[in-house]
Amino acid sequence: MREPSFWEQKPKGILPILVDRRDAALAGLPRWFGQHADERGVLLEGEGIVPACHDDLAELPGIRFLFIVERDADALQGTLQQRSKSFRSLSSAQQANVVESNRLYNDWIAEEVATHGQPCVEAQPWSSLPARLLRSL
């Protein structure tokens, strides 16, 4: 995925690859949580953390799940433009595929969360996100 040519694929073809990446991300999580979690809990953020993680981690104390999804293409574009030098180096068509792939991935996460009965919060509006997160926990 680091190769710019990867992003020349259609976003619907990229989505399964993003979903499949989760297995690699999941492999070490139970051990990591066991070593780092304490009575305050642990906040783990990032891609690869999916609702199915709950099945592998539910037995560990202090583990709760909350997912934030961003489905607004303009917000995704702005965030990627601001934070990712590699994104900025892509062609406009490749950037559009990255944005749409991320939007589709967030849609998938929201569907999975519903299936697993876990809380999910829309990222927008940013101004009320902290309060909405706290209400969902």
SELOKE-980585 format. One record per residue (C-alpha): residue number from 1; residue in three letters; x, y, z. Coordinates in steps of 0.001 Angstrom, whole numbers. Layout:
TORSE;pos;code;px;py;pz
TORSE;NUM;ALA;X;Y;Z
...
//
This chain:
TORSE;pos;code;px;py;pz
TORSE;1;MET;0;0;0
TORSE;2;ARG;2997;2244;202
TORSE;3;GLU;3410;2113;-3551
TORSE;4;PRO;1431;4887;-5250
TORSE;5;SER;285;2439;-7937
TORSE;6;PHE;-1695;550;-5275
TORSE;7;TRP;-4093;3505;-5130
TORSE;8;GLU;-4833;3292;-8861
TORSE;9;GLN;-7213;433;-8096
TORSE;10;LYS;-10922;1066;-7756
TORSE;11;PRO;-11869;1794;-4104
TORSE;12;LYS;-14290;-1143;-3928
TORSE;13;GLY;-11331;-3408;-4758
TORSE;14;ILE;-9179;-1796;-2084
TORSE;15;LEU;-11755;-2254;681
TORSE;16;PRO;-11271;-6052;1019
TORSE;17;ILE;-7510;-5507;1316
TORSE;18;LEU;-8033;-2991;4129
TORSE;19;VAL;-10369;-5402;5902
TORSE;20;ASP;-7939;-8322;5516
TORSE;21;ARG;-5124;-6277;7089
TORSE;22;ARG;-6889;-6575;10411
TORSE;23;ASP;-5670;-10131;10987
TORSE;24;ALA;-2061;-8960;11156
TORSE;25;ALA;-3014;-6130;13501
TORSE;26;LEU;-4966;-8476;15775
TORSE;27;ALA;-2271;-11078;16285
TORSE;28;GLY;-349;-9357;19078
TORSE;29;LEU;-3128;-7405;20746
TORSE;30;PRO;-4153;-9840;23510
TORSE;31;ARG;-551;-10085;24762
TORSE;32;TRP;-1;-6320;24450
TORSE;33;PHE;-3165;-5527;26406
TORSE;34;GLY;-2237;-8064;29052
TORSE;35;GLN;1099;-6272;29566
TORSE;36;HIS;-115;-2657;29442
TORSE;37;ALA;-3673;-2492;30749
TORSE;38;ASP;-4208;-1357;34309
TORSE;39;GLU;-7164;-132;36354
TORSE;40;ARG;-7327;3032;34241
TORSE;41;GLY;-7679;1026;31037
TORSE;42;VAL;-6007;1563;27697
TORSE;43;LEU;-6939;3726;24761
TORSE;44;LEU;-6008;2102;21483
TORSE;45;GLU;-6680;4104;18366
TORSE;46;GLY;-6020;3452;14736
TORSE;47;GLU;-6781;1453;11666
TORSE;48;GLY;-6870;-2280;12113
TORSE;49;ILE;-8852;-2091;15315
TORSE;50;VAL;-12128;-3605;14246
TORSE;51;PRO;-15253;-4809;16052
TORSE;52;ALA;-14088;-8431;15793
TORSE;53;CYS;-11189;-7531;18118
TORSE;54;HIS;-13715;-7718;20932
TORSE;55;ASP;-14008;-11474;20460
TORSE;56;ASP;-10274;-11897;21116
TORSE;57;LEU;-9982;-9346;23926
TORSE;58;ALA;-13279;-9549;25847
TORSE;59;GLU;-11822;-11766;28565
TORSE;60;LEU;-9152;-9213;29510
TORSE;61;PRO;-10105;-6878;32370
TORSE;62;GLY;-10788;-3232;31636
TORSE;63;ILE;-11304;-3595;27900
TORSE;64;ARG;-14088;-1530;26364
TORSE;65;PHE;-14645;-661;22751
TORSE;66;LEU;-15789;2527;21088
TORSE;67;PHE;-15428;3266;17407
TORSE;68;ILE;-15246;6660;15732
TORSE;69;VAL;-16120;6766;12055
TORSE;70;GLU;-15541;9555;9583
TORSE;71;ARG;-17747;9236;6530
TORSE;72;ASP;-17441;12742;5136
TORSE;73;ALA;-15188;12632;2066
TORSE;74;ASP;-14222;16303;2404
TORSE;75;ALA;-13170;15811;6032
TORSE;76;LEU;-11147;12720;5087
TORSE;77;GLN;-9512;14606;2212
TORSE;78;GLY;-8590;17503;4494
TORSE;79;THR;-7164;15280;7212
TORSE;80;LEU;-5091;13241;4781
TORSE;81;GLN;-3897;16373;2992
TORSE;82;GLN;-2829;17916;6289
TORSE;83;ARG;-1217;14876;7899
TORSE;84;SER;237;12698;5159
TORSE;85;LYS;3168;13670;2987
TORSE;86;SER;2771;10448;994
TORSE;87;PHE;-889;11313;339
TORSE;88;ARG;103;14739;-942
TORSE;89;SER;2556;13112;-3369
TORSE;90;LEU;-195;11069;-5063
TORSE;91;SER;-1990;12144;-8206
TORSE;92;SER;-5451;13644;-7743
TORSE;93;ALA;-7035;10416;-9052
TORSE;94;GLN;-5035;8340;-6557
TORSE;95;GLN;-5955;10735;-3752
TORSE;96;ALA;-9624;10360;-4668
TORSE;97;ASN;-9250;6567;-4455
TORSE;98;VAL;-7594;6819;-1035
TORSE;99;VAL;-10403;9030;244
TORSE;100;GLU;-13159;6819;-1146
TORSE;101;SER;-11444;3663;174
TORSE;102;ASN;-11293;5231;3634
TORSE;103;ARG;-14930;6280;3420
TORSE;104;LEU;-15971;2746;2405
TORSE;105;TYR;-13838;1298;5233
TORSE;106;ASN;-15574;3556;7760
TORSE;107;ASP;-18965;2457;6393
TORSE;108;TRP;-17842;-1162;6845
TORSE;109;ILE;-16706;-455;10420
TORSE;110;ALA;-20103;1099;11250
TORSE;111;GLU;-21896;-1974;9870
TORSE;112;GLU;-19632;-4342;11811
TORSE;113;VAL;-20105;-2361;15025
TORSE;114;ALA;-23864;-2769;14685
TORSE;115;THR;-23399;-6517;14185
TORSE;116;HIS;-21210;-6812;17287
TORSE;117;GLY;-23385;-4514;19433
TORSE;118;GLN;-20608;-2054;20198
TORSE;119;PRO;-20791;1729;20417
TORSE;120;CYS;-19974;3853;17406
TORSE;121;VAL;-19772;7628;17167
TORSE;122;GLU;-19713;9753;14038
TORSE;123;ALA;-16595;11948;13954
TORSE;124;GLN;-18495;15079;12943
TORSE;125;PRO;-19107;17575;14319
TORSE;126;TRP;-15701;17784;15981
TORSE;127;SER;-16878;20326;18542
TORSE;128;SER;-19199;17844;20249
TORSE;129;LEU;-17099;14704;19738
TORSE;130;PRO;-15646;14526;23287
TORSE;131;ALA;-19093;14783;24890
TORSE;132;ARG;-20552;12216;22498
TORSE;133;LEU;-17667;9831;23204
TORSE;134;LEU;-18169;10086;26956
TORSE;135;ARG;-21915;9468;26600
TORSE;136;SER;-21215;6344;24550
TORSE;137;LEU;-18865;4726;27067
//
